[in-house]
Structure formats: structure tokens, C-alpha cells
Amino acid sequence: MLDDVAIRIRQNIGIVTAVLLFSILYLLYNLAHPKGFSSAVLVQNGDEIFALAMLAMAQTVPVLASGLDLSVGAVMTMVGCFASYLLTGAAGGSPLHLEIFGLHLGLGIFPGGVSGILLGIVICLATGALAGFVNGCVVVYGRIQPIIATLATGAVYIGIALFLRPTPGGKIDEDLNWALTNSLGDFAATVHIFDDGGAGWFAPVAWIPVPFVLLVLIALLVWVPFRRSVLGRAVYAVGSAEGAAYMSGLPIERAKIAAFTLAGFFAGCGGLFLAIQTSSGNADIPQAGAYTLNSIASVVIGGTSLLGGTGSAIGSIFGAMVLRVISFFFRIFDIAPLLQPLFEGLILLAAVSIGALGVLRVKNTLELFR
């Protein structure tokens, strides 16, 4: 029994390292915070972690297929700009229009109310998945390296975002913003369920932040079924040895397209939440680039090999949490902004090095090239 546990730990040393590192850092953070271990702090942390965790999951899937998606930040930004038009929740609906070369084109009225919000959410998530699907098609049928293809498509998506929102603006329904960026108790009170959150049985879980619940649901309902599916196993096989996977008759092209499509969906989830959190849309190019780079760092910290074939989106979630907790420390200890990249880089280097210690114990170099 203990031997089986030890084997599983060695097989998932990257995830185990990320979980332990996050646990230690978050414990120290709460001990140092004046209001540590409170629901308010947990809610604030959940709001800041969610978008990066989604992008870390988005980056994981192409990496597992031995690719790299440089467009995840751009897809997130584009979806956020769409959301700023579609999630206003106005009772009479929201007028949609475009301005092209000085011409004002009316596109009609988008439905308002709860039905309009739900439709807007579906459209935003579908937009993210479509962007990922386009990435996959360009990589597969264009025979272009993923890093080059997604660099190009990312520029297109940023261009669309700038076209939609040349300047920050838009509006998100206030009730939607409050319900999804606070605790389960606030969510229940906003949507009027469980006696407006006052039910006795509901009290023990009312403090849990909604972003963490959404994160768990997306992981369980989307990632876990995908990983256990034929396409999910094919993604791992492609990343491990594409030639062997092809000779085994696995659907290589479908697996790659599915990987990038799922990445677009996850990035869309991040962009949707970011728009809801900020109650606006913003085609922020530096922000998109920062999220993309941090998503790659999260994947590495979470134990996924950039060579492909090994790792998990769950580990990447904890990798994203580690990155965010590091930024939380900067606020607590009032570290000068100019020194923050230095400390963050040192900590990331240490975290990644711990996960790479296993390479030093490899006696046969051929084992590094599975």
C-alpha cells in the first residue's frame, strides 16, 4: 500500500511540489495578513486567482500535445471585450452597433434580463472555443508550428479586441458582478435561493468564494471528462511520441484541434470572468502578454513538461495559485514595484528547479527523450 502511494507521488512529483509550495506560501501569507484566514481575504484572493488559473489550464492542453499557445491572453482579452457588450442585463435590451470608417452601423437590440445574460455567456464561451478551433486548424492544416501560428492569430484577436473597445468601457450587470465575485452566501442572496442564503444547512458553506467553486466545477465537468476521453488520451500520446501515436492509429489531427479548442474555451472562461470582475471591457495589450507569460510559468510550476506528454491542468491551477500568492506577498510587505520582478523571478527559478531535480538522477540520457 505504502509502495503504491510512493510510486504515485514520484509519478506526480510536479503536482505534489506545486501543492506543497502553494500550501506553505498561502499559510505564511495568511499569518502575515492583518485579516488572515477571513472570508473577505479568501474572496479577494479567489477573484484574483481565477482568470490566471483559467489561462493556466488553457495553456496546459496544447503543451501536453507538445505545442505552445501564445494567443491565450489575446483570446481572454477579446472575449472580455465581447462580454462588455453582451452582459449589460438591461431590461429593455442593449443596442449593438459598429463604427467602420466613420460609418455608424446599427446591428439591432441584444436581449436583456436574465435570458440575455445567459445568452451572452454562451456566446462569449463559444467565441473563445471558436478562436481555439481556428488556432488548431491553422496548426494542423497549415502545417505551421504552434508557437508561430498562435503568435499570428493572437495578433488578430488583439486587433478584434481593439476594434471592439478602442478605449476601456462597457458595462456588466451589477447583480452578476456581485454574485460571481463574492461568497456563496452573497450569490444565494442575489439570485434568491436557499432562503436568500439564510438556510441553516447552507451556513457552513456560505463563506466559500464563488470563484473557487467555479474553478472546481470547470475542472470536474470539463477537464476530467476530457482527460479520460479518447481525444484526451490521444493528446497525451501525441505529446509523448507523435510518430508512435500515428502508427497506433490514434486521431492525431482531431486531438490537436481538440486541444487548441479546449484551450480557447478555458481562455474564454478567464476573459468572461475578468470582464465580470472589472465590470468593463479593456483591450489591454500589456495585460494580455503578461497573462500569457504567466500561464506558461504556471504550467511549468504545476509539473507539466514543456516537451509534452506529461502533466495535468490541475497542477497548472496550483501553479497559477503559487504565482498569485507571490504577488500577494508584495502587498503585505510593501515591496517596491521595481524590486518585485526580481523577487518573483528568484522564487519562480527556485520552484522550477525543484521540479527539475529528477533529471539529475537520470542515468540513461535516452530516458529524457521518451
C-alpha positions in Angstrom: 0.0 0.0 0.0 2.7 2.4 1.0 4.8 1.4 -2.0 1.9 2.3 -4.3 1.5 5.7 -2.7 5.2 6.3 -3.1 5.1 5.4 -6.7 2.2 7.7 -7.4 3.9 10.5 -5.6 7.1 10.0 -7.7 4.9 9.9 -10.9 3.2 13.2 -9.9 6.1 14.9 -8.2 5.5 18.2 -10.1 1.9 18.5 -8.9 2.8 17.4 -5.4 5.6 20.1 -5.3 3.2 22.8 -6.6 0.5 21.8 -4.0 3.1 21.9 -1.1 4.6 25.1 -2.3 1.2 26.8 -2.5 0.1 25.5 0.9 3.3 26.8 2.6 3.2 30.2 0.9 -0.5 30.7 1.4 -0.2 29.7 5.1 2.6 32.2 5.6 0.6 34.9 3.7 -2.5 34.5 6.0 -0.3 34.5 9.1 1.3 37.8 7.9 -2.0 39.4 6.8 -3.8 41.5 9.4 -7.1 39.9 8.4 -5.7 36.5 7.5 -7.9 33.4 7.5 -11.1 35.5 6.9 -13.7 35.1 4.3 -13.1 38.6 2.9 -9.4 37.8 2.2 -10.3 34.5 0.7 -12.9 36.1 -1.6 -10.4 38.7 -2.7 -7.8 36.1 -3.4 -10.3 33.9 -5.4 -11.2 36.9 -7.6 -7.5 37.5 -8.4 -6.6 33.8 -8.9 -9.5 32.7 -11.2 -8.5 34.3 -14.5 -4.9 33.2 -14.3 -5.9 29.7 -13.3 -8.2 29.5 -16.4 -5.3 30.6 -18.6 -3.0 28.1 -17.0 -5.5 25.4 -17.8 -5.8 26.8 -21.3 -2.0 26.7 -21.8 -1.7 23.2 -20.4 -3.7 21.4 -23.1 -1.6 22.5 -26.1 1.6 21.9 -24.1 0.5 18.4 -23.4 0.3 17.9 -27.2 3.9 19.3 -27.4 2.7 22.7 -28.5 2.6 26.2 -27.1 -0.3 28.7 -27.4 0.8 32.3 -27.3 -2.7 33.6 -28.0 -4.4 32.6 -24.7 -4.0 36.2 -23.3 -5.4 37.7 -26.6 -8.4 35.3 -26.6 -9.1 36.3 -23.0 -8.9 40.0 -23.8 -11.1 39.6 -26.9 -13.8 37.6 -25.0 -13.8 40.2 -22.3 -14.5 42.9 -24.8 -17.4 40.9 -26.2 -18.7 40.4 -22.7 -18.7 44.2 -22.1 -21.4 44.5 -24.8 -23.4 41.3 -24.2 -23.7 41.2 -20.4 -25.3 44.5 -19.6 -28.5 42.9 -18.4 -30.5 46.0 -19.4 -34.3 45.3 -19.0 -35.1 46.7 -22.5 -32.1 45.1 -24.2 -28.8 46.6 -25.3 -28.4 48.3 -28.7 -25.5 46.9 -30.7 -23.7 49.0 -33.3 -20.4 49.2 -35.1 -18.4 52.2 -36.4 -16.4 51.4 -39.5 -14.6 54.2 -41.4 -16.8 56.8 -39.7 -20.0 54.9 -40.6 -22.4 54.1 -37.7 -24.0 50.7 -38.4 -26.8 49.5 -36.1 -26.9 45.8 -35.5 -30.2 45.6 -33.6 -31.1 45.0 -30.0 -29.4 42.3 -27.9 -31.9 40.7 -25.4 -31.8 41.9 -21.8 -32.7 40.4 -18.5 -31.6 37.0 -17.2 -32.1 35.3 -20.6 -29.9 37.9 -22.3 -27.2 37.4 -19.7 -27.3 33.6 -20.2 -27.2 34.0 -24.0 -24.3 36.4 -23.7 -22.3 34.0 -21.5 -22.9 31.2 -24.1 -21.8 33.5 -27.0 -18.7 34.6 -25.1 -17.6 31.0 -24.3 -18.4 29.9 -27.8 -16.3 32.8 -29.1 -13.3 31.6 -27.1 -13.8 28.0 -28.2 -14.1 29.2 -31.9 -10.8 31.1 -31.6 -9.1 28.0 -30.2 -10.6 25.9 -33.0 -9.2 28.4 -35.6 -5.8 28.0 -33.9 -6.0 24.2 -34.1 -7.0 24.3 -37.8 -4.1 26.7 -38.7 -1.6 24.4 -36.8 -3.0 21.2 -38.3 -3.9 22.1 -41.8 -1.5 24.9 -42.3 1.4 22.7 -41.1 2.7 25.6 -39.0 4.5 25.3 -35.7 2.0 26.2 -32.8 4.2 28.9 -31.4 4.3 30.8 -34.7 0.6 30.1 -35.6 -0.7 31.3 -32.3 1.6 34.3 -32.3 -0.1 35.4 -35.5 -3.7 34.5 -34.5 -3.1 36.2 -31.2 -2.3 39.5 -33.0 -5.6 39.0 -34.9 -7.6 38.5 -31.7 -6.0 41.6 -30.1 -6.9 43.5 -33.2 -10.5 42.4 -32.9 -10.5 43.4 -29.2 -9.1 46.9 -30.1 -11.8 47.2 -32.8 -14.5 46.4 -30.2 -13.0 48.5 -27.4 -10.6 51.2 -28.6 -10.9 52.6 -25.1 -11.9 50.8 -21.9 -15.7 50.8 -21.5 -18.9 48.9 -21.5 -21.0 47.8 -18.6 -21.7 44.4 -16.8 -24.9 43.7 -14.9 -24.3 44.7 -11.3 -26.1 41.7 -9.8 -24.0 39.4 -12.0 -20.8 41.1 -10.8 -21.8 40.9 -7.2 -23.0 37.3 -7.4 -19.9 35.8 -9.1 -17.1 37.8 -7.3 -18.2 37.2 -3.7 -19.1 34.3 -1.4 -21.7 31.6 -1.9 -23.8 33.4 0.7 -23.8 36.6 -1.4 -24.6 34.5 -4.5 -27.6 32.9 -2.9 -28.9 36.3 -1.6 -28.5 37.8 -5.1 -30.3 35.1 -7.0 -32.8 34.5 -4.2 -32.2 30.8 -3.4 -31.8 28.9 -0.1 -33.9 31.5 1.7 -31.6 34.2 0.3 -28.6 32.4 1.7 -30.1 32.2 5.2 -30.9 28.5 5.3 -29.4 26.7 8.3 -27.9 23.9 6.3 -26.3 26.4 3.9 -24.5 28.4 6.6 -21.4 26.1 6.9 -20.5 26.7 3.2 -21.8 30.2 2.7 -18.3 31.6 3.3 -16.7 29.8 0.3 -15.8 32.2 -2.6 -17.8 31.7 -5.8 -14.6 31.8 -8.0 -13.2 28.7 -6.2 -16.5 26.9 -6.7 -16.5 27.8 -10.4 -12.9 26.7 -10.7 -13.7 23.3 -9.2 -16.8 22.8 -11.3 -14.9 23.6 -14.6 -12.1 21.2 -13.6 -14.5 18.4 -12.8 -17.1 18.9 -15.6 -14.7 19.9 -18.4 -11.1 18.9 -17.8 -11.6 15.5 -16.1 -14.0 14.1 -18.7 -11.7 15.3 -21.5 -8.6 13.7 -20.0 -10.4 10.4 -19.7 -11.8 10.6 -23.2 -10.3 9.1 -26.4 -9.2 12.5 -27.6 -7.8 13.3 -24.2 -5.6 10.2 -24.1 -4.6 10.9 -27.7 -3.4 14.4 -26.7 -1.1 12.8 -24.1 0.1 10.3 -26.7 0.8 13.0 -29.3 2.9 14.8 -26.8 4.8 11.7 -25.7 5.6 10.4 -29.2 3.6 11.7 -32.1 5.1 9.1 -34.5 4.2 6.2 -32.3 0.7 7.7 -31.8 0.2 7.9 -35.5 1.4 4.3 -36.0 -1.1 3.2 -33.3 -4.0 4.7 -35.3 -4.8 7.5 -32.9 -6.7 10.6 -34.3 -3.7 12.9 -34.3 -5.3 15.8 -36.2 -8.5 15.7 -34.2 -6.5 15.5 -30.9 -4.5 18.7 -31.8 -7.6 20.6 -32.9 -9.5 19.5 -29.7 -6.5 20.6 -27.6 -6.5 24.1 -29.0 -10.3 24.3 -29.0 -10.4 23.4 -25.3 -7.6 25.9 -24.7 -9.8 28.6 -26.3 -12.7 27.6 -24.1 -10.7 27.9 -20.9 -9.2 31.3 -22.1 -12.8 32.4 -22.8 -13.8 31.5 -19.3 -10.9 33.6 -17.9 -11.9 36.6 -20.1 -15.5 36.3 -19.2 -14.8 36.3 -15.5 -12.3 39.2 -15.8 -14.9 41.3 -17.6 -17.4 40.5 -14.9 -14.9 41.3 -12.2 -13.9 44.7 -13.6 -17.5 45.5 -15.0 -16.0 46.6 -18.3 -14.1 45.5 -21.4 -10.5 46.6 -22.0 -8.2 45.7 -24.9 -5.1 45.9 -22.7 -2.2 44.5 -24.8 0.4 44.5 -22.0 -2.1 42.7 -19.7 -2.7 40.1 -22.4 1.0 39.5 -22.8 1.6 39.3 -19.1 -1.2 36.7 -18.6 0.2 34.6 -21.5 3.7 34.5 -20.0 2.4 33.8 -16.5 0.2 31.0 -17.9 3.4 29.3 -19.2 5.1 29.8 -15.9 2.1 28.3 -14.1 2.2 25.2 -16.4 5.9 24.7 -15.6 5.4 25.2 -11.8 2.5 22.8 -11.9 4.7 20.0 -13.2 3.7 19.8 -16.8 6.6 19.1 -19.2 7.0 21.7 -22.0 8.2 18.7 -24.1 4.6 17.4 -23.8 3.0 14.1 -22.8 3.1 14.5 -19.0 1.3 16.8 -16.6 -2.2 17.9 -15.7 -4.3 21.0 -15.8 -4.9 20.5 -12.0 -1.2 21.0 -11.4 -1.3 24.2 -13.5 -4.1 25.5 -11.4 -1.9 25.2 -8.3 1.0 26.7 -10.3 -1.2 29.8 -11.0 -2.1 29.9 -7.3 1.6 30.0 -6.4 2.2 32.9 -8.8 -0.7 34.8 -7.3 0.3 34.2 -3.7 3.8 35.6 -4.5 2.1 38.8 -5.7 0.0 38.9 -2.5 3.3 38.9 -0.5 4.4 42.1 -2.4 1.4 43.9 -1.0 1.8 42.6 2.5 5.4 43.5 2.8 5.2 46.7 0.7 7.9 45.7 -1.7 8.9 48.4 -4.1 7.4 47.8 -7.6 10.9 48.0 -9.2 12.1 45.1 -7.0 9.0 42.9 -7.4 10.2 41.3 -10.8 13.5 40.4 -9.1 11.9 38.5 -6.2 9.3 36.9 -8.4 11.9 35.7 -10.8 14.1 34.2 -8.0 11.1 32.4 -6.4 10.0 31.0 -9.8 13.5 29.9 -10.6 13.7 28.0 -7.3 10.2 26.4 -7.8 11.0 25.3 -11.3 14.4 23.9 -10.2 12.8 21.8 -7.5 10.6 20.2 -10.1 13.7 19.5 -12.3 15.8 17.8 -9.7 14.6 14.4 -11.0 16.6 15.0 -14.2 19.8 14.9 -12.2 19.1 11.4 -11.1 18.5 10.1 -14.7 21.4 7.7 -15.5 20.4 7.0 -19.1 20.2 10.2 -21.1 17.8 8.5 -23.6 15.2 8.5 -20.9 14.9 12.3 -21.3 13.7 11.8 -24.9 10.7 9.5 -24.3 
